[in-house]
Amino acid sequence: MTEDTFSPPTSEWYYPSEEIVNNAWVSDYDALYAEAMSDIEAFWAKRASETLDWFEPWEQVLDRSNAPFFKWFVGAKTNIAHNAIDRHVKTWRKNKVAFIWEGEPGDRQTITYWQLWQQVNKFANVLKSMGVTKGDRVTIYMSRIPELVYTMLACAKIGAVHSVVYAGFSEQALSDRIDDAQSKVLVTQDGSWLRGKIVRLKDTVDEAVRRSPVVEKVIVARRTNHEIHMESGRDYWFDELMALPVASPYCETEVMDAEDPLFILYTSGTTGRPKGVLHTHGGYQVYTSTTLQWVFDIKDDDRWWCAADPGWITGHSYIVYAPLILGATSFIYEGAPMHPYPDRWWRMIEEYGITILYTAPTAIRSLMRFGEAWPNRHDLSSLRLLGTVGEPINPEAWRWYHRVIGKERCPIMDTWWQTETGGFIVTPMPSVGLKPGSATRPFPGLDVDIVDEEGNSVPAGEDGYLVIKQPWPSMLRTVYGDPDRYVGQYWSAYEKQGWYLAGDSARKDEDGYIWVIGRIDDVIKVSGYRLGTAEIESGLVSHPAVAEAAVIGIPDELKGNVIYAYCILVAGVDGNDALVDELKEHIRHEVGPIAIPAKIEFVDKLPKTRSGKIMRRVLKARAQGLPVGDLSTLEE
Ligand code: WTA
């Protein structure tokens, strides 16, 4: 969880069975790690040439000349869509199932590689007919439905850059992200199903597009079939476009440079402005597919279920791109885990024979609350591996997941990584010993350390900052449109050494196992979702009653963290319960429902440094009744 509930390293070990170790792609982590570190470039070049097709080979594996603007596979020509779909339809795999999909109301679809390829080609032609060309940005605001996958891949195929905005974000958050990317085309759906209700996505889009007139065309997939507004000349139905002659089932795949942009994914940072993390075609495909194959030991007969939302990096890398590159079969479920009963997930694991489940600690904790009877009602024996991501997993939830879901047979892959890293960085593999709550050790080829402010490695058991000391293929290339922010945010703290600062604090234990503690910046993880204090604060201040606001994360048993907000009201405004409700509603529209504070308090003053920076540490300590610590920099 966060530093306040962090439990120290345990001496509890879990070892995978001999059978698992012997059958795993990687059965000797130490040997592979040593091999990779002896020559990182040779290691990645070998993976790239042995597992992927390239239209033209690279001249250089890694170009460090303009660090931290590193380049991978320089000069190579490729397209991730070629490796994810095109190449598979030329083999037996064309008849393999790429996706099994279940909607929340219970409807289903099975999509083979061939069908997927056709849908992507058709939609790529639709996008082209809308004037989308190489390098153009397309914003996607959709839930977990197959059309979302088609749209992402269609963009990649024609060299357009997708920007998926999580469908839980509000009109303002969506509009900010559209403006930053300057997308002329937006793809959405009428609504999505969640907990038996319709989420009216198109209404949110209408409002966002009113605020962001840069959008010229809106394509709407039909999902919930409720009445929506369709603006003539701007809005088009997805299915109607797909039925037009222009949507022919073959579209040439654009030849891209390895370093050409693939997508922008906005994530929160230290200012209110969203930060567009940029990933590219070349290195990203090498790294995501390698990590998925080795960490989750993907085999041809697996049924892989990454239960994340495609609106976040986990969905980009491990629902869409990596599984398809590996030619895997994935399961996607549209809706809420407890709908209509808390055994929905367990029922689907049984019914579809899911072999690997990858989810977030917050989901495990919320399912755990309903007790063991729900999972025990189902045969979960198809499972062979489990995984978690998004925040540190508390050992109690880890043990429950291991015992009740994995029946003590399935090793748990606790993967530490970020939007910026593109793929797993600190992670076990099925052949290593596990300790509940630790993401274990770095992936081969990754040089991760815990250091102090000067850059000295801290001794075992002490807190420090997590840094990555060598570039890796799926690292972010820049912050879209703001290279200075890229340098400042990630590379300036250890400029001399040239290390990447992740923004997390962590410890190493005597065995070299890494224990991530939590964020060191103004990022709050609520139910695994990454939110920035600044975006919520500017949302609060945009309400006429609020003069100033400060937002903090407070540890919560279920959600990891919840948001507390402190507001100074403008003179003469009465801070009553009705205003609290109004501000919560306001945040729902400014940022989204996930950002609604659990508590809003009206105050006269906020603790600030002499330079005017809010001391969140003081607010946090006070809210939890803890000692506030050193106050020498406090102004008043
Ligand atoms: C946190 C999610 C502990 C961490 C893929 C990181 C984790 C941030 C873990 C990135 C984990 C993610 N253990 N903490 N296994 N995985 N985090 O960009 O604070 O949404 O910096 O990427 O989530 O969040 P993001």
Boltz pocket constraint, residues with backbone or C-beta under 6 A from the ligand:
constraints:
  - pocket:
      binder: B
      contacts: [[A, 267], [A, 312], [A, 313], [A, 314], [A, 388], [A, 389], [A, 390], [A, 391], [A, 392], [A, 393], [A, 414], [A, 415], [A, 416], [A, 417], [A, 418], [A, 419], [A, 420], [A, 426], [A, 439], [A, 502], [A, 503], [A, 504], [A, 516], [A, 518], [A, 519], [A, 525], [A, 528], [A, 529], [A, 530]]
      max_distance: 6.0
